[in-house]
Amino acid sequence: MKSSPSMHPDHNQPQTAEACVRTGVEHMENGRLEAAQASYRRAMELDPDCAEAHFKLGNVYLKRQRPEPAEACFRRAIEIAPNYVKALYNLGNLLLRQSRLDEAAVCYKRALSADPDYTYAHINLGVALKDQGHYAEAETSYLAALKLDPDNTEILNNLSVVQIELGRLAEAEANCSRALELLPGFALAHNCRGAILNKQGRLAEAESCYRKALALSPGYAEALNNLGIVLKTQGRLEEVEDTYRRAINARPGYVNAYKNLGAFLTDQGRFAEAEAIHRRLLEFDAMNPQTHNHLGCSLVNQGRSGEAIASFRSAMEFKPDYLSAHSNLLFALNYGSDNSGSSMLEEANRYGRTVTELAKAPFSAWKCTAPPERLRVGLVSGDFRMHPVGYFLDNVLAHIKKSRVDLIAYPTGGLEDAMTASMRKHFLEWKPIVDLDNEAAAHLIHADGIHILIDLSGHTTDNRLPVFGWKPAPVQASWLGYFATTGVTQIDYLLATRIEVPDSNHHQFTESICYLPETRLCFTAPKSEIPVSGLPALGGGGVTFGCFQKMSKVGDQVLDIWARILSALPDARLRIQCSDPGDVARKHLSKRLQRFGIDSERVTIHAVVSRESYLAAHAEVDIILDTFPYPGGTTTCEALWMGVPTLTLAGNTMVERQGASFLTVAGLPDWIASNKTEYVDKAIAAAQSLQKLADLRSRLRQQVLRSPLFDAPRFASQLEDALWQIWQEKGLHQPGGSGV
């Protein structure tokens, strides 16, 4: 390219500058970078406006891995010659490598304005747009490049990648297959085809593609990461961790592999190890909201709720409308003793305002019939499976009268198991909304003519509370899976008992309280034939207290009270069964126990086992010590069924009073403490009354089975009555309630 006219009076100087540029090019071609640099600098001395000299010198700096002076040279060349296509292109590439995607895209677009047929400018513009998540625009760039070079395998593969993101899998597969026809040994295309097959649920074929890519390129980090994903989906967990770690070894800064490994460790209950992974990720990107959120999850599951809350707040600081992190924050607040119902309501209201803002056009008229012969009731949950929600729901569903209520399920999670199959047959319709966005899910539910839509998740995993912001049903309620206000003002009611929510606590909720007469929850008794054992303490050796809770519930105040109990009972022992049994977690828990003066020799820590073995383990426990302020739910009911009473501490919020509600309806009001001193005194008294404890153990299973806590037909009838009550209170008076 010719240089711009010289500003010097000697008209021979530009020719001399051009000669210096040619000399520099010869040096570059022979790898003599210092000599080339000197030649280009000489050219610039002779003609400061020699754009080509600036451009070529920028290339030397790139070769010498000096991006800052390279950028300055390219920018100077473009300043001199605004349509200097190669300088624009190289500057774009430099910016792209630095993830300065907006600036890179501007450079490529300027290059293409000057030369619309510059194929690689189209390609790299597509890359910059793809990395920003602008998939439709990226596709346009790749199609323009493909028109110029129809058999370019790189373009075909890149086009396939964005078409996967756009959900056009058939087109993606066609382009990927074409790339492999042209170049069978193209590892990137094998990896891309694997991603397509994985999206289609063709897991074995996807795995084969990833393994082909790795055979061609053994250190291919993306293929290793993707192989780990498909192995996890297939349930081949013993291979997953190794595959993700191989991806990280292949590319030490590979963020996606770190994320997936962290998620895998979390799923396995190895929270301390997951924490280490998330902290490593923050070294790469300290402002990543997702990483702060995941770190918070690993911390809360280790009982470090204060640190977890700080992490969730950091996530929201970087992304104010990050609803998943906000839900996690609200959930974590239930672990803290210093969080009153009023303070939690304030935080929940913030969440609710965001939900309202995101629901751009909520419904104000509905398609359900009024008055109905039967209520069409939709249940929204990610836990229609072997999960605490499932244990409280399964038997109730079987006793809902089809003459009064039609049940429609809207699953929000992808996991299914034997309990899913058991529950599914009790629903009139089963309509997963896992892959629908909130607006689409709301429109589906609205079209189904639902009278009452019930959220079973609250601020727990896989919740879809934002769907409720669209008000797809005239009456909406919260029940079962959560134990505080949702903050979503479009949810009209919360189902509870007066034990959990006395009249004086209504101010803690955005929802109106619909009171159930005896219990809010009804447990499905285990199908196991495990008998109730005799009282272990009668065999000598002192009383064994037990805790089968997640470590997230065992805060410092709990350990402090346990220490007081064990100090008063020198022969007593403590048996803990938690979900993070790894060496790191054990050491951390042991240190915490020692900090509160609890001798580790008096404590046994057990890993998670099968449900059958978990139930059988109650034969080793005399008394369950409930956690607070977040008590047990499923664990309390299972312990009662196994003949083991739970000592609970009733507080002032709904979650703090859950244990009190269970024990009241189970006929065990004496096992409810109103303060910490009473909790300690009751534990000591029970441990010193072994015969009384043994008598209770022998009759407790039959006692609770006859109680409302396990009587599904009785509870189902009460639930039906409550649903009809809230319909008559609210639904009949909603505009459009007679059908639209």
Residue pairs with C-beta under 8 A, 6 or more apart in sequence:
1 51
1 52
1 55
1 81
1 84
1 86
2 52
3 14
3 17
3 18
3 47
3 49
3 50
3 51
3 52
3 53
3 80
4 49
4 50
4 51
4 80
4 81
5 14
5 49
6 13
6 14
6 17
6 47
6 49
7 48
7 49
8 47
13 46
13 47
14 46
14 47
14 50
16 46
17 43
17 44
17 46
17 47
17 50
17 53
18 43
18 50
18 52
20 39
20 40
20 42
20 43
20 46
20 53
21 39
21 40
21 43
21 50
21 52
21 53
21 56
23 39
24 35
24 36
24 37
24 38
24 39
24 40
24 43
24 53
24 56
24 57
24 60
25 36
25 56
27 33
27 35
27 36
27 39
28 36
28 56
28 59
28 60
28 63
33 60
33 63
33 64
36 56
36 60
37 57
37 60
40 53
40 54
40 56
40 57
40 60
41 53
41 57
43 50
43 52
43 53
44 50
44 53
44 54
44 57
47 53
49 80
50 80
51 76
51 77
51 78
51 80
51 81
51 84
51 87
52 77
54 73
54 74
54 76
54 77
54 80
54 87
55 73
55 74
55 77
55 84
55 86
55 87
55 90
57 73
58 69
58 70
58 71
58 72
58 73
58 74
58 77
58 87
58 90
58 91
59 70
59 90
61 67
61 69
61 70
61 73
62 70
62 90
62 94
67 94
67 97
67 98
70 94
71 91
71 94
71 95
74 87
74 90
74 91
74 94
75 91
77 84
77 87
78 84
78 87
78 88
78 91
81 87
82 110
83 110
83 113
83 114
85 111
85 114
85 115
85 118
85 121
88 107
88 108
88 110
88 111
88 114
88 121
89 107
89 108
89 111
89 118
89 120
89 121
89 124
91 107
92 104
92 105
92 107
92 108
92 111
92 121
92 124
92 125
92 128
93 104
93 124
95 101
95 103
95 104
95 107
96 104
96 124
96 127
96 128
99 131
101 128
101 131
101 132
102 132
104 124
104 128
105 125
105 128
105 129
105 132
108 121
108 122
108 124
108 125
108 128
109 125
111 118
111 121
112 118
112 121
112 122
112 125
115 121
117 148
119 145
119 148
119 149
119 152
119 155
120 145
122 141
122 142
122 144
122 145
122 148
123 141
123 142
123 145
123 154
123 155
123 158
125 138
125 141
126 138
126 139
126 141
126 142
126 145
126 158
126 159
126 162
127 138
127 158
129 135
129 137
129 138
129 141
130 138
130 158
130 161
130 162
130 165
135 162
135 165
135 166
136 166
138 158
138 162
139 159
139 162
139 163
139 166
142 155
142 158
142 159
142 162
143 159
145 152
145 155
146 152
146 155
146 156
146 159
149 155
151 182
153 179
153 182
153 183
153 186
153 189
154 188
156 175
156 176
156 178
156 179
156 182
156 189
157 175
157 176
157 179
157 186
157 188
157 189
157 192
159 172
159 175
160 172
160 173
160 175
160 176
160 179
160 189
160 192
160 193
160 196
161 172
161 192
161 195
163 169
163 171
163 172
163 175
164 172
164 192
164 195
164 196
164 199
169 196
169 199
169 200
172 192
172 196
173 193
173 196
176 189
176 192
176 193
176 196
177 193
179 186
179 189
179 192
180 186
180 189
180 190
180 193
183 189
185 216
186 216
187 212
187 213
187 214
187 216
187 217
187 220
187 223
188 213
190 209
190 210
190 212
190 213
190 216
190 223
191 209
191 210
191 213
191 220
191 222
191 223
191 226
193 209
194 205
194 206
194 207
194 208
194 209
194 210
194 213
194 223
194 226
194 227
194 230
195 206
195 226
196 206
197 203
197 205
197 206
197 209
198 206
198 226
198 229
198 230
198 233
203 230
203 233
203 234
206 226
206 230
207 227
207 230
207 231
207 234
210 223
210 224
210 226
210 227
210 230
211 227
213 220
213 223
214 220
214 223
214 224
214 227
217 223
219 250
220 250
221 247
221 248
221 250
221 251
221 254
221 257
222 247
222 256
224 243
224 244
224 246
224 247
224 250
224 257
225 243
225 244
225 247
225 254
225 256
225 257
225 260
227 243
228 240
228 243
228 244
228 247
228 257
228 260
228 261
228 264
229 260
231 237
231 239
231 240
231 243
232 240
232 260
232 264
237 264
237 268
240 264
241 261
241 264
241 265
244 257
244 260
244 261
244 264
245 261
247 254
247 257
248 254
248 257
248 258
248 261
251 257
253 284
255 281
255 284
255 285
258 277
258 280
258 281
258 284
259 281
259 290
259 291
259 294
261 277
262 274
262 277
262 278
262 281
262 294
262 298
263 274
263 294
265 271
265 273
265 274
265 277
266 274
266 294
266 297
266 298
266 301
269 301
269 579
269 580
269 581
269 608
270 580
270 582
270 584
270 585
271 298
271 299
271 301
271 302
271 551
271 579
271 580
271 585
272 298
272 302
272 580
272 582
272 584
272 585
272 588
273 582
273 584
274 294
274 297
274 298
275 295
275 298
275 299
275 302
278 291
278 294
278 295
278 298
279 295
281 288
281 291
281 294
282 288
282 291
282 292
282 295
285 291
287 318
288 318
289 314
289 315
289 316
289 318
289 319
289 322
289 325
290 315
292 311
292 312
292 314
292 315
292 318
292 325
293 311
293 312
293 315
293 322
293 324
293 325
293 328
295 311
296 307
296 308
296 309
296 310
296 311
296 312
296 315
296 325
296 328
296 329
296 332
297 308
297 328
299 305
299 307
299 308
299 311
300 308
300 328
300 331
300 332
300 335
300 552
301 550
301 551
301 552
301 579
301 580
302 551
302 552
302 580
302 585
302 588
303 335
303 551
303 552
303 553
303 554
303 555
303 592
305 332
305 335
305 336
305 552
305 555
306 336
308 328
308 332
309 329
309 332
309 333
309 336
312 325
312 326
312 328
312 329
312 332
313 329
315 322
315 325
316 322
316 325
316 326
316 329
319 325
320 354
321 354
321 357
321 358
323 351
323 354
323 355
323 358
323 465
323 466
326 350
326 351
326 354
327 351
327 459
327 460
327 463
327 465
328 459
329 347
330 344
330 347
330 348
330 351
330 459
330 484
330 487
331 458
331 459
331 460
333 339
333 343
333 344
333 347
334 344
334 483
334 484
334 629
334 630
334 653
334 655
335 552
335 553
335 555
335 629
335 630
336 555
336 629
337 555
337 557
337 628
337 629
340 652
340 653
341 484
341 505
341 507
341 508
341 652
341 653
341 654
342 507
342 508
344 484
344 485
344 508
344 653
345 485
345 487
345 507
345 508
345 509
345 510
347 487
348 484
348 485
348 486
348 487
348 510
349 487
349 510
350 487
351 459
351 465
351 486
351 487
351 488
352 486
352 487
352 488
352 489
352 510
355 465
355 466
355 468
355 469
355 487
355 488
355 490
356 469
356 489
356 490
358 438
358 466
358 469
359 438
359 439
359 442
359 466
359 469
359 470
359 471
359 490
360 439
361 470
362 469
362 470
362 471
362 490
363 442
363 446
363 470
363 471
363 472
364 471
364 735
364 736
365 735
365 736
365 740
366 446
366 449
366 450
366 472
366 473
366 474
366 734
366 736
366 737
366 739
366 740
367 446
367 447
367 448
367 449
367 739
367 740
368 376
368 449
368 450
368 451
368 473
368 474
368 731
368 737
368 739
369 449
369 738
369 739
370 451
370 731
370 732
370 737
370 738
370 739
371 732
372 451
372 727
374 402
374 403
374 404
374 405
374 406
375 404
375 405
375 406
375 451
375 452
375 723
375 724
375 727
376 406
376 408
376 448
376 449
376 450
376 451
376 452
377 405
377 406
377 407
377 408
377 450
377 451
377 452
377 453
377 454
377 723
378 407
378 408
378 409
378 410
378 445
378 448
378 450
378 452
378 453
378 454
378 473
379 407
379 408
379 409
379 410
379 427
379 454
379 456
380 410
380 412
380 433
380 453
380 454
380 455
380 456
380 457
380 464
380 467
380 468
381 389
381 409
381 410
381 411
381 412
381 413
381 455
381 456
381 457
381 462
381 481
382 411
382 412
382 413
382 457
382 460
382 461
382 462
382 463
382 464
383 389
383 390
383 413
383 456
383 457
383 460
383 462
383 481
384 390
384 393
384 409
384 411
384 413
384 416
384 419
384 420
384 423
384 424
385 413
385 415
385 416
385 417
385 419
385 420
386 417
386 418
386 419
386 611
387 419
388 481
388 633
388 634
389 456
389 457
389 480
389 481
390 419
390 420
390 423
390 524
391 523
391 524
391 634
391 637
392 480
392 521
392 522
392 523
392 524
392 633
392 634
393 423
393 456
393 480
393 524
394 419
394 422
394 423
394 524
395 522
395 523
395 524
395 525
395 712
396 522
396 524
396 712
396 715
396 716
396 719
397 407
397 423
397 426
397 427
398 426
398 712
399 712
399 713
399 715
399 716
399 717
400 407
400 426
400 716
400 719
400 720
401 716
401 717
401 720
404 720
404 724
405 720
405 723
406 428
407 426
407 427
407 428
408 427
408 428
408 429
408 430
408 431
408 448
408 450
409 423
409 424
409 427
409 429
409 430
409 431
410 431
410 432
410 433
410 441
410 445
410 464
411 430
411 431
411 432
411 433
411 434
412 432
412 433
412 434
412 457
412 462
412 463
412 464
413 434
413 461
413 462
414 432
414 434
424 430
429 448
431 444
431 448
433 440
433 441
433 444
433 445
433 464
433 467
436 444
438 464
438 466
438 467
438 469
438 470
439 470
441 464
441 467
441 472
442 467
442 470
442 471
442 472
443 470
443 472
445 453
445 467
445 472
445 473
446 470
446 472
446 473
450 472
450 473
451 473
451 474
451 475
451 727
451 731
452 473
452 475
452 476
452 477
452 723
452 726
452 727
452 731
453 468
453 472
453 473
453 475
453 476
453 477
454 476
454 477
454 478
454 479
455 463
455 464
455 465
455 468
455 476
455 477
455 478
455 479
455 481
455 482
455 486
455 491
456 479
456 480
456 481
457 463
457 464
457 465
457 481
457 482
458 465
458 478
458 481
458 482
458 483
458 484
458 486
459 465
459 482
459 484
459 486
460 481
460 482
465 486
465 488
465 491
468 476
468 486
468 488
468 490
468 491
469 488
469 490
470 490
471 490
474 730
474 731
474 734
474 736
474 737
475 492
475 493
475 726
475 727
475 730
475 731
475 734
476 490
476 491
476 492
476 493
477 491
477 492
477 493
477 494
477 495
477 511
477 514
477 726
478 486
478 491
478 493
478 494
478 495
478 511
479 494
479 495
479 520
480 495
480 520
480 521
483 500
483 654
483 655
483 658
484 508
484 509
484 653
484 654
484 655
485 494
485 508
485 509
485 510
485 511
486 494
486 510
486 511
487 510
488 510
489 510
491 510
491 511
492 511
492 512
492 726
492 730
493 511
493 512
493 513
493 514
493 726
493 730
494 501
494 509
494 511
494 512
494 513
494 514
495 514
495 516
495 520
495 719
495 722
496 513
496 514
496 515
496 516
496 520
496 654
497 515
497 516
497 517
497 518
497 519
497 520
497 661
498 515
499 657
499 660
499 661
499 664
500 520
500 654
500 657
500 658
500 660
500 661
501 508
501 509
501 513
501 515
501 654
501 657
505 652
505 653
505 654
506 513
508 653
508 654
514 722
514 725
514 726
516 718
516 719
516 722
517 718
518 665
518 708
518 714
518 715
518 718
519 661
519 662
519 665
519 708
519 709
519 715
520 661
521 633
521 662
521 709
522 708
522 709
522 710
522 711
522 712
522 715
522 716
523 634
523 637
523 641
523 709
523 710
524 712
525 641
525 705
525 710
526 611
526 615
526 638
526 641
528 611
528 612
528 615
530 612
530 615
530 616
530 642
532 642
532 643
532 697
532 698
532 700
532 701
533 618
533 619
533 643
534 694
534 697
535 622
535 690
535 693
535 694
535 697
536 544
536 619
536 620
536 621
536 622
537 543
537 544
537 622
537 687
537 690
537 693
538 690
538 694
541 571
541 573
542 569
542 570
542 571
542 572
542 573
543 569
543 571
543 572
543 573
543 622
543 623
543 687
543 690
544 572
544 573
544 574
544 575
544 620
544 621
544 622
544 623
545 562
545 565
545 566
545 572
545 573
545 574
545 575
545 621
545 622
545 623
545 624
545 625
545 683
545 687
546 574
546 575
546 576
546 577
546 618
546 620
546 621
546 622
546 623
546 624
546 625
546 639
546 644
547 554
547 574
547 575
547 576
547 577
547 624
547 625
547 627
548 577
548 614
548 617
548 624
548 632
548 635
548 638
548 639
549 578
549 627
549 632
549 635
550 578
550 579
551 578
551 579
551 580
551 585
551 589
552 630
553 627
553 630
553 631
553 632
554 576
554 578
554 627
555 627
556 592
556 596
557 628
557 676
558 627
558 628
559 592
559 593
559 595
559 596
559 598
560 596
561 676
561 679
561 680
562 574
562 596
562 598
562 625
563 596
563 597
563 598
564 680
565 572
565 625
565 680
565 683
565 684
566 572
566 574
566 598
566 602
567 597
568 680
568 684
569 684
569 687
572 602
572 687
573 602
573 603
573 604
574 598
574 602
574 603
574 604
574 625
575 603
575 604
575 606
575 617
575 620
575 621
576 589
576 603
576 604
576 605
576 606
577 605
577 606
577 607
577 608
577 609
577 614
577 617
578 585
578 589
578 605
578 606
578 607
578 608
579 608
581 605
581 606
581 607
581 608
586 605
589 605
590 600
590 605
593 599
593 600
593 603
594 600
606 617
608 614
609 617
614 638
615 638
615 641
615 642
618 638
618 639
618 642
618 643
618 644
619 642
621 639
621 644
622 644
622 687
622 693
623 644
623 645
623 646
623 647
623 683
623 686
623 687
623 693
624 632
624 635
624 636
624 639
624 644
624 645
624 646
624 647
625 646
625 647
625 683
626 632
626 636
626 646
626 647
626 648
626 649
626 659
628 648
628 649
628 651
628 656
628 679
629 651
629 653
629 655
629 656
630 655
630 656
631 648
631 649
631 655
631 656
631 658
631 659
632 639
632 646
632 648
632 659
633 658
633 662
636 646
636 648
636 659
636 662
636 663
637 662
637 704
637 709
637 710
639 645
639 646
640 646
640 662
640 666
640 668
640 700
640 701
640 704
640 709
641 701
641 704
641 705
641 710
642 701
643 696
643 697
643 698
643 700
643 701
644 697
644 700
645 668
645 671
645 686
645 693
645 696
645 697
645 700
646 659
646 662
646 663
646 671
647 671
647 673
647 679
647 682
647 683
647 686
648 659
648 660
648 662
648 663
648 671
648 672
648 673
649 656
649 659
649 672
649 673
649 674
649 675
649 676
649 679
650 656
650 657
650 659
650 660
650 672
650 673
650 674
651 657
659 672
660 672
662 709
663 669
663 671
663 672
664 672
665 707
665 708
665 709
666 703
666 704
666 707
666 709
667 703
667 704
667 707
670 682
671 682
671 686
673 679
673 681
673 682
686 692
686 693
687 693
704 710
705 711
708 714
708 715
731 737
